[in-house]
Amino acid sequence: MRSAEKRPNVLAASRRDNATEKGAEPVPGEELNELQMPHSVMAEQAVLGSMLIQEKCIARVIEKLRAEDFYMRQNQDLFLVLFDMFNHCEAIDLVTVVARMKQSGGYTESAIVPYLQQLMEITPTTANVMDYVDIVAEKALLRRVGETAGEIAELVRREEGTGDQVLTAAEQRIYAIRQGRSASGLTHISSIMSEVYETVKTLQAQGGEFPGISTGLVDLDRRISGLNNSDLIILAARPGVGKSSLAMNIGVEAAKHSGKSVAVFSLEMSKAQLGMRLVSTECLMDNKKLSTGRINGEDEWGRVAMAVANLSQAKMYIDDDASLSVADINAKCRRIEDLGLIIIDYLQLMTSAGGVTRASDNRQQIVSDMSRALKLMAKELNVPVICLSQLSRANETRGTTQRRPMLSDLRDSGAIEQDADIVLFLYRDSYYDEDTDAPNLAECIVAKNRHGETGTVQLEWRPEFTTFRNYSYRDDEDDY
């Protein structure tokens, strides 16, 4: 047999299990088994025996198990051979499997034939193969948890980084284990239809409202059906058009009225800057007054105090760490109770999963990896994720009549539009022409929408309050 890590021989381990079950004296050296990670020799052998006896078991097993789920090296190798033969539609029996095991190297016929025969002889019944699979998967999960615990303990022992850094690393490792266990299998359409029917009934009882979290902008909600769970929503615009303001408007609306928590990750602005903007929007006071402290009279101070009190009650959490990766964000969001929405400002400032980037790195591939990771995070956490993105200058080179953004203008990667469920662009004529007839008119262009049609929604932009509002809405006191 091929050399491998120090794991017990399959046949010897099987004899020890049988001896223990019969109450016999333990085999010399049995105390060493106490140091081994969790595993079940009998379950592994029963799974492989079922695969050898009945070929239809193979398809069911490979849907649930991987080679590394087996503890014994010989069992891992045999599983890989069966997996490969099944994928290539090869005949699977004792003779063909022995031939393939010999081709794989390190195995002789005299060593493998008795073992394969034993697997088929000791398998109680192929009818219970999925029960055996569950045992193998459970032991594999315990081993991964144990191995991860050892890695975390080693990080602590070496004192590699601060306590917070070690904690984040530990959360990422645990999350990686859980992510590997989250895959769901095929579901019969009848179950899906039952779920759809109940969803429609619930929506009808709510008066036909959209299913997602409201953005606070009526026309936009109607166009995209609100912010729905597991959706990745890309909000893109040129610098200074107001994408951060729109994202924060939506975040505050969700935090105040959805009953859910909102997590905001600002890689560009500090917490204090965001806080100042939020107060300006909440009390409809010119941001310049707040930033310079030129607040006059009890009335204005009262409005500021009321805005601060209202915002303090909102279920919003803000992080201004400028070196965040998707894994960092995922780990932090898992600590938030009743999470309903994630906002990230913005994609191109994020750190790749591999750490700080170098000049030689392929930026398009890095952004592609991050956008894919964001979509996976949205599905895993089952919340909408709004991620802001920069646009290239391509729209500014198309002439004065064709400056509205399009999907090809997304900066750094075409994978962004592929991964996103909804892509929103912000456009303002006043950004390019100060003498425009409608300086406060903004357009939210729905360029991609998996939930319905695309189109353009008109919004009102109030730069002094850094806020967007429904275009039909007007203040009676426009001279604030």
Protein Blocks (a to p, Z undefined) as FASTA:
>chain_A
ZZddddddfklmmmmmmmmmnopacdehklmmmmpccddfklmmmmmmmmmmpmmlmmmm
mmmpcfklpmblklmmmmmmmmmmmmnopacdfklmmmmmmmngoiafklmmmmmmmmmm
mmmblklmmmmmmmmmmmmmmmmmmmmmmmmmmmmmnogajfklmmmmmmmmmmmmmmmm
mpccdddfklmmmmmmmmmmmmmmnoopafbdcehiaklmmmnnpaaehiacdddddehi
lmmmmmmmmmmmmmmmnopacddddfkbcfklmmmmmmmmmnopafklmmnopaghjklm
mmmmmmmmmmmmpccdddfbfkbcfklmmmmmmmpghiabdcdddfklpccfkbpcdfkb
cfklmmmmmmmmmmmmmmmnopacdddddddfklmmnojklmbccfklpghiaklmmmpm
bdcddddfklmmmkbfblmbccdddfbcfkbccddddddddfknopaddfkbccfblmZZ
